[in-house]
Amino acid sequence: MTTATPGDQPTPDLRADARRNQRRILLAAARVLADDPAASMQRVADEAEVARPTVYRRYPTKEALVEAIGAEAAGEFAAALDQAQAAGDDAAGTLARLIRELARIGADYPIVLQSAHTQDTAELVARVDELITRGQAAGELRADVASDVLRHSLFGALSAGLRLVRDPVRPQRGAEEVGAQIAAIIVEGMRKKGAPA
């Protein structure tokens, strides 16, 4: 039986450092691969400012890397939905908070807007549908439009609006600005006439 030395166990600082590296790699890869799906792992490593073996150690293939980006974005989507619902707003206010956060997530991980290999978000989408349905039942959101139409409108507008964040030709808009403007348009359109703003 061997005795563990203090150096055998990772310290909390090292774990935090490894997590920062992981996030740096995923954010860099999401940008690089959104611009050029054929980009090399070396280019991802350069963008993340880490050594190429660091990338390969965690993500041995590009497919694994793309799946990890999707999982990370889905985790942030879930956290944003939890936080928006915990704020105690009505359905319209909750959706406005969620849209603003999803704009940031979409800008951070642009590849998720165009990749078929990203994490399955069916459970999260179902939670958004449930939120919309509850808002309709409570008279906070308009009931004359189907909940799935409202949800597709929300995600469609967000996806289209986020193109402005990365548009190399037009003056770029920040994710916060795009999210706030889409939230204002979509939520106002969803709100039942006469419901308090």
Residue, then its C-alpha position, 0 to 999 in steps of 0.5 A: m500500500t502506498t502513502a499519498t503525498p500532498g503532491d498526489q492530490p490536486t489542489p483547489d487552485l489547480r482544479a480552478d486553473a484547469r477549469r479556466n483552461q477548459r473554458r478558455i479552450l471551449l470559448a476559443a473553439a466555439r469562435v474559431l470553428a464557427d468561422d471555419p469548421a475545418a480549422s485545425m486543433q492547432r488554431v484552436a490552441d493558438e486562439a485559446e493561448v494553450a499548448r496543442p497537447t492541452v487541447y488534445r488531452r481533453y478533446p481527442t477529436k474535433e467531434a468531441l470538442v464540438e460536443a463539449i461546446g454544446a454541453e457547456a452552452a446547454g449547462e449555461f442555458a439551464a443555469a440562465l433559465d434557473q436564474a430567470q425563474a428564481a427572480g420571481d417575475d411574471a412569465a414575460g419578465t422571466l422570458a425577457r431575462l432569459i433572452r438577454e442571457l441566451a444572447r450572451i451564451g449565443a455570442d460566447y458559443p456561436i457554433v451552437l447556432q449552426s451545428a447539428h452536433t451540439q448537446d440535446t437541449a430538448e429538456l430545456v426547450a420543454r421548460v421554455d414551452e412550459l413557462i410560455t404555457r403557464g404565462q398563457a394560462a395566467g393571462e400574462l402572455r397572449a393565448d391566441v398564438a400557439s406556445d411553440v410558435l411563440r418559442h420558435s419566434l423567440f429562438g429564431a429572432l435571437s439566432a438572427g439577431l446574433r449574426l449582427v454580433r459577428d458581422p464583419v461588414r456592418p458595425q458590430r453590436g454587442a450581445e447585451e444590446v442585441g439581447a435587450q432589443i430582441a427581448a423588448i420586441i419579442v416579449e412585447g409581442m408575446r404579452k397579452k394586451g392589457a397585461p401589466a408591462 
